[in-house]
Amino acid sequence: MMSHPVLASGGLDDATNAVAEIQVWFYGFLGVACLLYMGYQVGLALTNKQDWMEVGLAFCKVAVAGGSVMGAAWAWSIWGS
């Protein structure tokens, strides 16, 4: 039995839509997690349990984490598929 290449790609649109939906959910989850982390860091600084310099470092960590996620998406768009 021979298979035509067009028939083999029947679910590609559904899979692409599912991956896009997961990506939106993942970005939302990361955004909420970063917001909670930053709120926790600011709360520690307000109660004098850590220095404000630590809050600045936490902001840098969140920026690097967000940049790496966006950098991975950018690299995948160029070299991925």
C-alpha positions as CSV (number, residue, x, y, z in Angstrom):
1,M,0.0,0.0,0.0
2,M,1.5,3.3,-1.1
3,S,0.9,6.5,0.9
4,H,0.7,9.9,-0.7
5,P,2.8,12.6,1.1
6,V,-0.2,14.9,1.3
7,L,-2.2,12.3,3.2
8,A,0.6,11.9,5.7
9,S,0.4,15.6,6.7
10,G,-3.3,15.5,7.6
11,G,-2.9,16.4,11.3
12,L,-0.1,19.0,10.9
13,D,-2.5,21.9,11.4
14,D,-4.0,20.4,14.5
15,A,-0.5,19.8,16.0
16,T,0.6,23.3,15.1
17,N,-2.4,24.8,16.8
18,A,-1.9,22.6,19.9
19,V,1.7,23.7,20.2
20,A,0.7,27.3,19.8
21,E,-1.8,26.9,22.6
22,I,0.7,25.2,24.9
23,Q,3.2,28.1,24.2
24,V,0.6,30.7,25.2
25,W,-0.2,28.8,28.4
26,F,3.5,28.3,29.2
27,Y,4.3,32.0,28.7
28,G,1.3,32.9,31.0
29,F,2.5,30.5,33.6
30,L,6.1,31.9,33.5
31,G,4.7,35.4,33.7
32,V,2.7,34.6,36.9
33,A,5.7,32.7,38.4
34,C,8.0,35.7,37.8
35,L,5.5,38.1,39.2
36,L,5.1,36.0,42.4
37,Y,8.9,35.6,42.7
38,M,9.4,39.3,42.4
39,G,6.7,40.0,44.9
40,Y,8.3,37.6,47.3
41,Q,11.7,39.3,46.9
42,V,10.3,42.8,47.4
43,G,8.4,41.6,50.5
44,L,11.7,40.3,51.9
45,A,13.3,43.6,51.3
46,L,10.4,45.5,52.8
47,T,10.7,43.5,56.0
48,N,14.5,44.0,56.1
49,K,15.3,40.3,55.7
50,Q,17.5,41.1,52.6
51,D,19.0,44.1,51.0
52,W,17.5,45.9,48.1
53,M,20.5,44.9,46.0
54,E,19.2,41.4,46.2
55,V,15.9,42.6,44.7
56,G,17.9,44.2,41.8
57,L,19.7,40.9,41.3
58,A,16.4,39.1,41.3
59,F,15.1,41.5,38.6
60,C,18.2,40.7,36.5
61,K,17.6,36.9,37.0
62,V,14.0,37.3,35.8
63,A,15.1,39.4,32.8
64,V,17.7,36.7,31.8
65,A,15.2,33.9,32.2
66,G,12.6,35.8,30.0
67,G,15.3,36.6,27.5
68,S,16.4,33.0,27.3
69,V,12.8,31.9,26.6
70,M,12.4,34.5,23.9
71,G,15.9,33.7,22.5
72,A,15.0,30.1,22.2
73,A,11.8,30.9,20.4
74,W,13.8,33.2,18.0
75,A,16.4,30.5,17.4
76,W,13.7,27.9,16.8
77,S,12.1,30.2,14.2
78,I,15.4,30.5,12.3
79,W,16.9,27.0,12.5
80,G,14.1,24.8,13.8
81,S,11.7,24.2,11.0
